[in-house]
Amino acid sequence: GRCARCGENVVGEGTGCTAMDQVFHVECFTCIMCNNKLRGQPFYAVEKKAYCEPCYINTLEQCSVCAKPIMERILRATGKAYHPHCFTCVMCHRSLDGIPFTVDAGGNIHCIEDFHKKFAPRCSVCKEPIMPAPGQEETVRIVALDRDFHVQCYRCEDCGGLLSEGDNQGCYPLDGHILCKTCNSARI
């Protein structure tokens, strides 16, 4: 046959080899990058081009976290490549492969729960983050007098009545205090 690399006839015993369904002279069957001979050596065939193992590894994408070549499955997110086990939440370090995630303004990757814990507004009464209940995607936040409240924490400062439902529904602020209509009238 004819050598797939140089096009000359391959003549004589031991002067040729077969790889990638093609015939080569032993001298012509080399790594496309470093020209090391590949006969009898492990090689990688990529688009009918042969690479020795070190050169092939150099062609692979590197993980954005550990900077090692990605030899198997590539996880792509935020415009970068990751090993699936390297794609983790910056806070809890849980793997986010196949799990919803979000990115903060600094490009840090968070699981949804930790993102809410870190960035959710804090209730001015209980100081806890206002975030969705487990299994929920949304929550209600009440804002009054430039302060944030959970629905259950939004109460009259005098009588403790819930301001988000019932007869005392609504806030009647007075001098920076959150009050129901009755307690507002009493203070006036």
Summary of the structure (lengths in Angstrom):
residues: 188
radius of gyration: 33.1
end to end distance: 104.8
largest distance: 111.0
contacts: 466
relative contact order: 0.06
helix: 15%
strand: 26%
